[in-house]
Amino acid sequence: MDLSSLLKGLSPSVIKLMEEKGIMEIPLEEEGLKALLTYDGEMLNASVFDSEGERYVLFDMDPPGAFVAKLREEVKAKAEEVLGIRTPESTLALREKVISLFSERFGISDTYPWKDENESAVFRSSHNGKWVAIMMKIPLSRLGFSGEKMGYVVNLKHDEERIPLIVDHTHIFPAWHMSKRHWITVVISSGLDWDKFAALVERSIALVEKKR
């Protein structure tokens, strides 16, 4: 996987370190897999290997399946973090970012309708009080991710005929714990396209308020 586009974001000290080491190992969330970054003075590449040192060849093949696509995204994000290009956002910071987006862009406050439960936030239409979205903290394994990591997801209403077209099993999934015909689940992560997420929120509001 060619990551040479990241080189323009590196500080001179990091480039010097990469030139000296030539290789950098990055552990991945998928058990038994690790990424190796290699730099030859001109190109920065990433490869994935299993616990026995065998190259995971599917990582390099195109077009990638859903699992490899997620793996490539993870490798790029973690490469950016270890190279100092990106500072990883905490789970709590991502949650607050969602709340701020609803409040500042759409004028919708987070509400907590369940007694003794302050993780699941509901966002209601200011016009009719119906649910526009619900944010929950769930084991991401319920969406097909490996491991026991917890993360925030947001369920949004969407056009029934378009749901199969936008589900990518990376950030957007068939709705968890709600009707898959009318709702989607968005995983809140550092790699989320926030402009796209805002557009999905806007569409959910329109559908709930029946603005076609």
C-alpha positions in Angstrom: 0.0 0.0 0.0 1.6 3.3 -1.2 1.5 5.9 1.6 3.9 8.3 0.0 1.3 11.0 0.1 1.9 11.2 3.8 5.5 12.3 3.4 4.6 15.9 2.7 3.1 16.0 6.2 6.2 14.8 8.0 8.6 16.9 10.0 12.3 16.8 9.0 13.1 15.0 12.3 10.6 12.2 11.5 11.8 11.9 8.0 15.4 11.6 9.3 14.3 8.9 11.8 12.5 7.0 9.0 15.7 7.2 6.8 17.8 5.8 9.7 15.4 3.0 10.7 13.9 2.3 7.2 11.1 0.3 8.8 8.5 0.7 11.5 6.1 -1.8 13.0 2.5 -1.0 13.8 0.3 -3.3 15.8 -3.3 -3.7 14.4 -6.6 -4.3 16.2 -7.2 -7.5 14.3 -5.6 -10.2 16.4 -2.4 -11.6 14.9 -1.9 -8.9 12.2 0.7 -6.1 12.2 1.6 -3.5 9.6 5.2 -2.7 8.6 6.0 0.8 7.2 9.1 0.9 4.9 10.8 4.0 3.6 13.5 3.8 1.0 14.2 7.6 0.8 11.6 8.2 -1.9 8.5 6.0 -1.2 6.6 5.1 2.0 4.9 1.8 1.8 2.8 -0.4 4.2 2.5 -4.1 4.2 0.5 -6.4 6.5 1.9 -9.6 8.1 0.4 -12.3 10.3 1.7 -13.6 13.6 4.0 -16.1 11.8 5.6 -13.4 9.6 3.7 -14.4 6.5 2.6 -11.5 4.3 -1.1 -11.0 4.2 -1.4 -10.8 0.4 -5.1 -9.9 0.3 -4.1 -6.5 1.7 -2.3 -5.7 -1.6 -5.0 -6.9 -4.0 -7.6 -4.7 -5.7 -10.4 -4.3 -5.5 -10.4 -4.8 -1.8 -13.2 -6.5 0.1 -15.0 -4.9 3.0 -12.5 -6.3 5.6 -9.4 -5.2 3.6 -10.9 -1.8 3.0 -11.3 -1.4 6.8 -7.8 -2.7 7.4 -6.3 -0.2 4.9 -8.1 2.6 6.6 -6.8 1.5 10.0 -3.3 1.2 8.7 -3.3 4.7 7.2 -4.8 6.2 10.3 -2.3 4.5 12.6 0.6 5.4 10.3 -0.5 9.1 10.6 -0.6 8.8 14.3 2.8 7.2 14.8 4.4 9.6 12.3 3.0 12.6 14.2 0.6 13.7 11.4 -2.6 13.0 13.4 -3.3 13.1 17.1 -5.8 10.4 17.9 -9.1 11.7 19.3 -10.4 10.1 22.4 -13.7 8.3 22.4 -15.1 11.0 24.7 -13.9 13.8 22.4 -15.6 12.1 19.4 -18.8 11.9 21.4 -18.7 15.6 22.3 -18.0 16.4 18.7 -21.3 14.7 17.7 -23.2 16.6 20.3 -21.6 19.9 19.2 -22.5 19.2 15.6 -26.2 18.7 16.4 -26.3 21.7 18.6 -24.3 24.3 16.6 -25.3 23.3 13.1 -28.9 22.0 13.6 -30.0 23.6 16.9 -30.8 20.2 18.4 -29.8 19.3 22.0 -29.0 15.9 23.3 -31.6 14.4 25.6 -31.4 11.3 27.9 -34.8 9.6 28.2 -33.6 6.5 30.1 -33.3 6.7 33.9 -29.8 5.9 35.2 -28.4 5.7 31.6 -26.3 8.6 30.4 -24.5 7.0 27.4 -27.4 6.9 25.0 -28.4 10.3 23.8 -31.5 11.0 21.7 -31.7 13.9 19.3 -35.3 15.0 18.6 -36.8 17.3 15.9 -37.5 20.7 17.3 -40.7 20.8 15.1 -42.5 17.6 16.0 -40.4 16.0 18.8 -39.7 12.8 16.8 -36.3 11.1 16.9 -33.8 12.3 14.4 -31.0 10.3 15.8 -29.8 8.2 18.7 -26.2 7.9 19.8 -25.1 4.8 21.7 -22.0 3.2 23.0 -21.8 -0.4 22.0 -19.3 -3.3 21.5 -18.1 -2.7 17.9 -18.0 -6.5 17.5 -21.8 -6.3 17.0 -21.0 -4.6 13.7 -18.4 -7.1 12.6 -15.3 -5.5 14.0 -12.8 -7.8 15.8 -11.8 -7.5 19.5 -13.8 -6.1 22.4 -13.4 -2.4 21.7 -16.3 -0.2 22.7 -17.3 2.8 20.5 -20.0 5.3 19.8 -22.4 4.9 16.9 -25.2 7.1 15.7 -28.4 5.8 14.2 -30.0 8.0 11.5 -33.1 7.8 9.4 -32.4 7.5 5.7 -34.2 6.9 2.4 -35.1 3.2 2.1 -34.0 2.9 -1.5 -30.6 4.5 -0.9 -29.6 2.6 2.2 -28.1 -0.4 0.2 -26.1 2.2 -1.9 -24.4 4.0 1.0 -23.7 1.1 3.4 -19.9 0.5 3.2 -19.4 -1.7 6.3 -16.6 0.7 7.2 -18.3 3.7 8.6 -21.9 3.1 7.6 -23.8 -0.1 8.4 -27.3 -1.4 8.3 -29.0 -0.1 11.5 -28.1 -1.8 14.7 -31.1 -2.3 17.1 -33.5 -0.4 14.8 -35.3 -1.0 11.5 -32.8 -1.7 8.8 -35.3 -0.6 6.2 -35.4 3.0 7.4 -32.3 3.6 9.5 -28.6 3.3 9.3 -25.8 3.1 11.8 -22.7 5.4 11.5 -19.6 4.5 13.5 -18.0 7.6 15.1 -14.3 7.4 14.6 -11.3 9.7 13.8 -11.6 8.7 10.2 -15.2 9.8 9.8 -16.0 12.3 7.0 -17.8 14.9 9.2 -19.2 16.8 6.2 -20.8 13.5 4.9 -22.0 12.8 8.4 -23.6 16.2 8.7 -25.3 15.6 5.3 -26.7 12.3 6.6 -28.0 14.1 9.8 -29.6 16.8 7.6 -31.4 14.1 5.5 -32.6 12.3 8.7 -34.1 15.6 9.9 -35.8 16.1 6.5 -37.3 12.6 6.6 -38.5 12.9 10.2 -40.1 16.3 9.4 -41.3 15.0 6.0 -39.4 17.6 4.0 -39.1 15.9 0.6 
